């Protein structure tokens, strides 16, 4: 029993020490962040053409007999020196959108960087993956792609998995949309879901008051009693957004039967090409490989630096997990 008590005391002291350490680090990090201000990110330019050539060279050399590799490697090196650089460039950006479309800020920074160096001979390819989300967030994302078009660049979107709702809102801006055969495309519709706890509160004798100025400041509410008039206005607002969504797509893809595809339905890539939602069935890798002979490929990537407090809290969390894991071991 004394041994168990000693173990318990040790564990208690260890937990107190870890918690105290977390509090101290959090305080220091918070102070550092206030002095430093908002953390900046880093823009990376990755030469995809060089990566692809190096990979191909490696494969070719590996397939040779060992005695042949040295001479072949020298020949490859000399051939690379004689290669001419392409005047035309293809800039690749990745957009993996969440519901709130917070990734648009990263996209905006990447677009800003490209616009400073690109010409109307260059192409922008966005590898887009998103099931949609907030209207204002994805509307801003679509506006970023429009900036590239306004600059005179050809804009293409490649969808390997999904571009639905707000994702397709962005994709439709492109001059050309590529999709993998089983990628999910479409969902041109608007949805809103709001739970209501009015009856629960009423059952437990809880009053809820909401004061507004303006007839339609609130239409539907979480805790108050909703009215038919409020529902009607809310539905009217959804229809207005849907109408703007359809007009946006019709503007960029005028050949579409907009009433046919704006039902909220989703199609696979193969079905979507029959509907006119996409232009070609091809994965993003295939797009890049086909353009590699005519364009120099660059990936533009903005990486946000984590705040000091986030880095420290992550380190502390790892320490705690490692400590707990060591206790579980026999």
N, C-alpha and C positions, 0 to 999 in steps of 0.2 A: 504493500500500500504506500509505503514511503517513497518507493521508486516511481510509482504512478504520480504521486503528488509532485515529485521533482520534475517529471516530464511536463505535467500541467503548468507548473510555474514557469518552466523554460518557454513553453509555447506562448503563454500569456505575455512574457517579457518580449519575445520575438515579435508578436503581433503589435504590441505597443510601440516597439522600435520602428517597425515598418510604417505604421500609421503616422508616427511623428516625422519620419523621413519624408513621407509623401507630402505632409503639410508644409514642411520647410522648403522642399523643392518647389511646390506649387507657389508659395509666397515669393520665392526668389525669381521664379520664371515670370510671374505676373508683374513684378517690378521691372524686370528686364524688358518685357514686352511694352510696358508703358513708356519706357525711355526710348526704345527702338522704333516704336510705331508699327505700322502694318508691315508684315514680312513680304519681301519681294520674291518673285519666282525666277525661273531660268528658262530661256529660250534655247532649244537644241535644234540643230540642223543635221540630219542624218543622211549620209550619201547612200541611198539605196542601190544606185547603179553599181557603185564599187562593191557593195556587199554581194550583189547578185553575181558579178563577175568573179569575185574571189571564191564564192561558193562553187560556181561552175568549174573554175580552174582546179580547185581542190578535188572535185569529183573526178575530173579527167586524169589528174595525176595519180589518184588513188587506184584507178583502174589499170594503170600501167605496171609493168614489172619493175621491181625495185631498181634494177640496173638502168632502166630507161628514164627514171624519174628525174635524175639530176639534169640531164640534157634537156628534157622536156620542160622542166621548171625554168631553165635559163631562156629557152625559146619563148615561153609564155611571158616572162618578164620583159623581154625585148619587144614583143608584140604589143604589150600594154603601153609601152612608151610611145609607140608609133600611132596609137589610136588618136583620133581627133575628137575633141569634145563637142557635144551637141550644142547648138545655139539655143534650141528650144528646151524648155524645162517643164517638168511636171511636178507640182508641189502636192504632197500627200498630207492630209490631216485626218485624224481619228476623232470621231464624235460618238461617245457611248452615253446616251442621254438617260437621265433619271426622271422621276415624275416632276420634280420642281425645276428641271432643266438648268441646274446650277453650272453644268459643264459649258454653257454658252459663254461664260466669262473667259474660259480657256480658249474657246474657239475664236472669240473676239480678238484676243491678243495675237493668236496665230495669223488671223486674217490681216490685222494691222501690219505685222511683220512682212507678210507676203506682198502686200500692196506697195510697200516701199521699194521693192526690187523687181517686181514682175512687169512683163510687157504683154501686149495683146497677142504675142506669139506663144505664150505659156498656157498651161492647163492647170487647173486646180481639181484634185480628186479628193472627195470626202468619203472615207469609209465610215458609213453611218449605221448605227445600231440603236434603235429606240422604239419602245412601245407607246410613246407619247406621254403627255402630262399636261402641265398648265398651259393655257392658251397664250398668255403674255410671254412666258419663257420661250416657248417654241416659235412664237411669232418673231421674237428678237433673234432667235437662231436662223430663221429663214431670211431675215433682213441682213444678217452677216454674209450669207451666201449671195444675196442680191448685190452686195457691195463688190464682190469679185466680178460678177457679170457687168456691172456698171463700169468697171475698170477696163473692160474689153476682153477679159479672159474667158476661155471656154471652161465651163464648170461641169463636172461629172460627179455623180454619186454612185457608190457601190454598196449594195446591201447584201450581206452574207446571211443574216439571220432574221432581222425584223426592222421594218420601217412602217409603223402604223400610227394613225391619228397624227399627233404633232410631229412624229418622225417623218411621216409622208408629207406633211405640210412643208417641212424643210427640203425633203428630197425633190418635191415637185418644182422647185426653183431651178434646178439644174437643167442644162441643155440636154443631158443624156443620163438616164438612170439604168444601171446594171443591177441585176438581182440573181442570186443563186436559185436553183430550181425549186427548192423548198423553203425559201425565205418567205416570211409573212408580210404582205403588202396591203395597204388600204386603211380600213377603219376610219373612213371619212365621215365622222359624226362627232357629236358633243354629248358628254354625259356629266351629270352631277348627282352625288348621293349625299343625303344629309339625314343622320339619325335624329329622332325627336323623343325627348324624355318627358314631355308634358304630362302624360297620363301617370307615369311613375311618380313624378313630383306631387301631382294632385292626390294620388293614393296615400302618400305619406305626409300630406298636409304641409307641403312646402310651397310657399308663394314665390313666383318669379316675376320680376318687373323689368321691362325694357322700355327706355324712353328714346325716341328718335325725333329728329327734325327733318322733314322731307317725307313726302308720301310713300316713296319707295326706297327709303334708306335701308330698310330691312323687309324682305319679302317672306322668306322662310326662316325659321329660327330653330335652334337646338332645344330650347327649354320652354318657349311659350307655345300657345295654341295656334297652329297654322290655320289660315283661312283659305277659302277657294280663290279669293281675289289675289292673295299672295302667291298661291300656286300658279295661277294664270299668268301673273307678271313674271315669275321666275321662268316658266316655260317659254314665255315670249322672249326673254333675254337669251335663253339657250338657242332658240330658233334664229335670232339675230346673229349670234356668233357662228352658227352653222352656215347661215347665208354668206357671211364674210369668208368663211373657210372655203366654201364652194367657189366663190368668186375668185379667190386667190389661186386655186388650182386651175380653174378655167382660164385665167389670165396666162398662166405658164404652160398649160397643156390644152390649147383650144380645141384639139381634135377629139377630146374625151366627151363621151356622153355623160355629162356631169350628174344628171338625175339617176342614171343607171348605177354609177359607182359611189354616190354619196349617201348610201343607205346604212353605213356603219359596218358593212361586211368586210371580211378579210379574205384575201386570196393568196395562194402560193405564188412564187415567182413565175412558174409556168402558166398558171391561170391568169396572172396579172398582165402578162404580155398580150394575151388574147383580149383583155379589157382595155389595153392601151395605157395602163398605169406605169409600165416600164418599157424600155426600148430593146433590151437584149438580155439573154440568159447567160450570165458569166459571173464567176466569183471575182472578188477584188484582186486576188493573186493573178488570175488570168488577165485581168485588165492591165496590171502593171507589166507583166511579161510581154504582152503584145505591144505596149508602148515603149519598151526598153530600147528598141532599135532606133527609134526616132527622137526620143526625148531623154534628157538626163533627169533621173528621178531623185527627188529630195523629200524626206519626211520632215515636216515642221512640227515641233512638239513643245508646248509650253508646260513646264512642270512647276507647280506651286510649291514653294518651300514651306514645310510645316513650321508652325510657331514653336518657339523654344519650350513653352509649356507643354505642347503636344508631344514633342520629342522626349522631354523628361518624364512625362507621365507614362509614355509608352515604355521607357526604360525601366521605370519603377514597377510597372505592371508585369513586365517580363521577369524582374527579380522576384516579385511576390509569387508568381506561378512556379518559378524554378525552386523557390524555397518550399512551397507547399508540396511540390512533386518529390523533393528529397525526403520529406517527412513520411510520404506514403511508401517509400521503398523499404524493404525489410532490412 
